[in-house]
Amino acid sequence: MKKKPFEYKASTRDYLRVLSCFPNYIKLLDTKDKPYIELVDWVLKQEAHLKDDSLELPTIKQLALELDIPATKLTMYLPEIYKEIVNLNWDKPNLFKTEGQKSCCLLFKYFDKYFDFYTGLDSIPRVGEYFHFLFTEPQFGLSSFHVNKVHHNLEHGGHTVTISLGSQMPNSYLTLLKEKAYLNREITLWDYLETEIGDELEEKLIKYNRNL
C-alpha cells in the first residue's frame, strides 16, 4: 500500500506567529500597493516587543477587530505574505544575507517533504548539531532539526554552502553501514544520497550486517 505523502496544514495563527518573529524578512517586500499594507504595518510595530521578549500575539479574531479587517481576509493575507517571502528568497537570495556572512542554502527534510531557504550565516554548523528555524513551522509543523550534511561548493569565484537538515539526529554507525552497503551494491544510489536513513533502509542495513 502506497504511503500517503506528508502534508502539514498550517493555521492562520502559525503564519501570524512566524511573520511577527521575522520583521526583517517582511521589510524586504514591496508592500506599498498591496491590500494587506495595514496588516504589514501592524506586524512591523511588534518588532520592539521581540527585543525585550514581551511579544504577546492576539487571536485572529482580536486582530481582525483591531485592524477592522475581516478574519477571512487575514486568513488569506498571512499565508500570502509568507509565500511572497519564500518566492523572494528563491529569486533574490542575496537579500537574505549581510556583509561578511557565508551564503548558505538550508535544505530541510521531514518525511518526504522538502523545503529550501537561502540565508547568510555567521558560521557553518557542523554535522549532528541542533538547528532551530521558526520560519519552517508553516511547512512542517516543527522548527527543530539536526544537521545531516554540509556540502561546500566553490565556483565562479564564490563559495556557497548547502546544509542538509532533518528531524532525526544523525547516526554515525548507520551512516558507515550505508557507505558499506553502497560499495557492495546492496543499496541504490538514491538510497545512498538520502540525507536521512528511513525505517525501511535501516532494516535493510541491519539485515545485511547481522554478523557484525
N, C-alpha and C positions, 0 to 999 in steps of 0.2 A: 504494500500500500504506500503510495507516494505521500511524503511528508508535506503538510501544508506550510507554505513559506511564512517566515516570521514577519509579523506586522504589528507595530505599536501605534495606537491611535491617540495622539497627544490631545490633552484637554486645552481649552482656551486659557485656563489658568497656568498650565505648563508654559505656554508661549509668553504670557504676561510676566511670569517669574524670570524666565530666561532673558527676555529682552530688557527687563529692568536691571539685570545684572551686567548687561553689555551695552551701555550707552555709547561706548567708543565705537562700536560697530554701526549703530544707528546713525551716528554723526557722519559716516561715510556715504550715506544715501542722499540722493537729491529728492527731497520730500515736499518742496515748496508748492507744487501743484497737485499734490495727492489729496484724496478725500479724508485721509487719516492724519492730517497735519496736527490737529488738536491732541490726538492720542500720542503722537510722537513728542510733542511739546511736554505733555504730562509725564511721559516716561523719562525724558531728559531731566526734568526737575527733580526726579528721585535720586539722581547721581550723588547729591550731597549726603543723602542718608546712607549710601553704600559705604562712604568713607568712615563713618562712625558706627557702622553696624546696627543702625536703627531703622532699617528699611522694613516697613510693615505694609504689605500689599492689601488693597481692598478686595472684596469679592467682585466678580464681573458685574453683578447687579448693582453694587455700590458704585463702581467706576462708571457704569452707564448713566446713573443718576447724576453723578458729579460732573460729567462731561456733557450731559444732555445728548448722548448718542445711544441709539437702541442697542441693547445687548446683542441682538442678532448681527448687527454690523461689526461690533467688536469681535465677534466670533469669526468674522471674515477678515477683518483688518489685521489682527495679530499674526495669524499664520502667513498672511501676505507679506507683512514686513519681514518676518523671519526668512521666507523664501527669497525675497529680494536681497537680503544679506548673503544668503548662500550663493545665489547667482552672481552677485558682485565678487564674491570670494573666488569663484571659478574663473571669472572673466579678468579680474584685476587683482591677483593675489598679492602683489607688492604693496597694495594699500594696507594690508594687514600686518605689516612688519615695520619696525622703526630702525633707524640707522644704527648699525652695529650688531643687530640681531642676525641670527642664522636663518635663512629661508628654509622652511620645513613643510612637507606635506604630511599631515596626520591622516593615516588610513585606519579607520575604525571598523571592526567587525564584531557582530553579535549574531550568533546562529548563522543564517545565510544572508544576512543583510549587511551591506557596506555603506560607509559614509566617509567622504574625504573632505578635509578642510585645510586650507593653506594658512600658515601663520609664521610669525617670526618668534624665535626662542632665544633667550639669553645663553642657554647651554643645552646640549643634547642629552636627553635622558638615556640611561643605559638599559639593556635588556633585563627584564624582571622588575624594573621599578614601577611603582604605583603612579598612575596619571589620572588626575581629575579634571574634567572639562564639562561644565554645566551645559554648554551650548549643544551637546549631543542628546540631551534628555528628550526633546521632541522626536528624535529619530528612533531611539531605542527604549526609552523609559528608564534609562540609567545613565550615569555620567562618570562612573569609576571604571578604570581599565588598567591593564598591565601592558608594558612594552614587550612585544614579542620579537620584533626585528628592527634593526636600524640599517638602512641602506644609503650609502653616500654616492653621489653622482657628480663627477667633475667633467663639465663640457662647456664649450663656448666661453671659456674664461671665467666661469662661475661655479659655485659649489652649492648644490641643493641636497637636501636630506629627506628621505621618505621614512617615516616611522610607522610601523605596523603595530596596532594595538588591539587587544582582545579582552574579553571579560575574565578569561582564565589566566592564572599565574603560570608562566612557562615551566615545564617540567624538563629539566636538562637530561634526565635519564631517558625519557621517552623520545626526546629530540635525537639523542645518539642512536637509539633503536631505529628511528625513522631514516637516519642517514645510512645505517647499515642495510635496512630493507631496500632502500632505493638502489644502492650499489649492487645488491643481489637480485635486482629486478623483481622484487616481491610486491612492490607498490608502483603506482603510476607516477608520472611526472606531476600530474595535477595534485595527487596526494602529497607529494614531496613539497610542492610550492605553497600548500596551505599553511597559513601562519599559526592556526590553532589545530590541535590534534583532537578530532571529534571522537565520540564513543565508538563508532564503527572502526575507525582506523586504530584506535587504542587497543581494541580487542584483537585486531589482526597482528599488531606488533607483539602483543603478549603471547599470542598463539605461536608466532614464529620463533619466539625466544624462551620457551618454557624451560629449556635445559640450562639457561644461564644462571 
